[in-house]
Amino acid sequence: MGQIIEKEINGYPHIIYQHPQQENNSVDLSAEYLCRTKSRRSIREFSNKEVPREVIENIIKTAATSPSGANKQPWIFCAVSSPEIKSKIKAAAEKEEKINYDQRMSEEWKQDLEPLATTWQKPYLEKAPWLIIVFKQIFTYSSSGEKRNHYYVNESVGIACGLLISAIHHAGLVTLTHTPSPMNFLSEILDRPDNERPYLLLPVGFPENSIYVPKIHKKPFQEVAQFY
Ligand SMILES: Cc1cc2nc3c(=O)[nH]c(=O)nc-3n(C[C@H](O)[C@H](O)[C@H](O)COP(=O)(O)O)c2cc1C
């Protein structure tokens, strides 16, 4: 008798789970991943060195493996390399950000941003070879045009973005988690349908040579973990 690798459960096909990790070396693997991840930083000065489209495709494919509420996968990752579209995005983002810095942000918010030395100017939106704009899909349409629900959309898209950022870092590239606000201009410029809302804007590329990043501190382990 051959091994059963597929069977119906609840009337639906299930496949046998193939766990990739055979050896018991989780301690080494987790330490290695931690070590690589610790060097990730948000970068605001990009080189214009090209990044092959295949790399961007692999990064997006990684993000798209993410878990999601009822497996609805309520996301789309728009990858932009067109200089014309990047220029439009930069102009629109800077227009909103200038109003934010001049009028909308509270004093507390501005003080919190001071150590990061951010301004309303966003040259990286043109200089980085790629922009990935993540849209959340708040619902979808069935093939017959009916509205179908999505569940835990923010949680699902947030997790997918975490994987995206990690994949960018592990590909030897850098990014910035950018949230221009409001960001409806992204839907207009990219002509996105009415079930989608912009979620994050990530420039992706290589860092400029010899740049500085803010000297920030991450909370100590005791403050972020509690064991019971
Ligand atoms: C949800 C979110 C929104 C952010 N928005 C912006 C932004 O609009 N502009 C910016 O320069 N940095 C933005 N950041 C980057 C943070 O400032 C940065 O992650 C933080 O200072 C920690 O630095 P690190 O990423 O180098 O660890 C954002 C980060 C997150 C997670």
The ligand as a Tripos MOL2 file, in Angstrom:
@<TRIPOS>MOLECULE
LIG
   31    33     1     0     0
SMALL
NO_CHARGES

@<TRIPOS>ATOM
      1 C1          4.0490   52.0020   10.8860 C.3       1 LIG1
      2 C2          5.3200   52.7800   10.6830 C.ar      1 LIG1
      3 C3          5.2780   54.0000   10.0620 C.ar      1 LIG1
      4 C4          6.4430   54.7310    9.8320 C.ar      1 LIG1
      5 N1          6.3660   55.8960    9.1350 N.ar      1 LIG1
      6 C5          7.5020   56.5550    8.8300 C.ar      1 LIG1
      7 C6          7.4510   57.7010    7.9960 C.ar      1 LIG1
      8 O1          6.3890   58.0870    7.4950 O.2       1 LIG1
      9 N2          8.6160   58.3520    7.7250 N.ar      1 LIG1
     10 C7          9.8300   57.9180    8.2150 C.ar      1 LIG1
     11 O2         10.8370   58.5490    7.9360 O.2       1 LIG1
     12 N3          9.8990   56.8190    8.9950 N.ar      1 LIG1
     13 C8          8.7740   56.1080    9.2920 C.ar      1 LIG1
     14 N4          8.8400   54.9500   10.0350 N.ar      1 LIG1
     15 C9         10.1680   54.4330   10.4360 C.3       1 LIG1
     16 C10        10.4190   54.5920   11.9360 C.3       1 LIG1
     17 O3         10.7600   55.9120   12.2410 O.3       1 LIG1
     18 C11        11.5460   53.6180   12.3300 C.3       1 LIG1
     19 O4         11.1230   52.3060   12.1030 O.3       1 LIG1
     20 C12        11.9530   53.7700   13.7860 C.3       1 LIG1
     21 O5         12.5210   55.0230   14.0060 O.3       1 LIG1
     22 C13        12.9100   52.6780   14.2270 C.3       1 LIG1
     23 O6         14.0540   52.7030   13.4250 O.3       1 LIG1
     24 P1         14.5910   51.3860   12.6950 P.3       1 LIG1
     25 O7         13.5110   50.9910   11.7000 O.co2     1 LIG1
     26 O8         15.8650   51.8010   12.0290 O.co2     1 LIG1
     27 O9         14.7540   50.3120   13.7180 O.co2     1 LIG1
     28 C14         7.6820   54.2180   10.2750 C.ar      1 LIG1
     29 C15         7.7200   52.9740   10.9140 C.ar      1 LIG1
     30 C16         6.5630   52.2550   11.0950 C.ar      1 LIG1
     31 C17         6.6400   50.8860   11.7340 C.3       1 LIG1
@<TRIPOS>BOND
     1     1     2 1
     2     2     3 ar
     3     2    30 ar
     4     3     4 ar
     5     4     5 ar
     6     4    28 ar
     7     5     6 ar
     8     6     7 ar
     9     6    13 1
    10     7     8 2
    11     7     9 ar
    12     9    10 ar
    13    10    11 2
    14    10    12 ar
    15    12    13 ar
    16    13    14 ar
    17    14    15 1
    18    14    28 ar
    19    15    16 1
    20    16    17 1
    21    16    18 1
    22    18    19 1
    23    18    20 1
    24    20    21 1
    25    20    22 1
    26    22    23 1
    27    23    24 1
    28    24    25 2
    29    24    26 1
    30    24    27 1
    31    28    29 ar
    32    29    30 ar
    33    30    31 1
@<TRIPOS>SUBSTRUCTURE
     1 LIG1         1 GROUP 0 **** ****
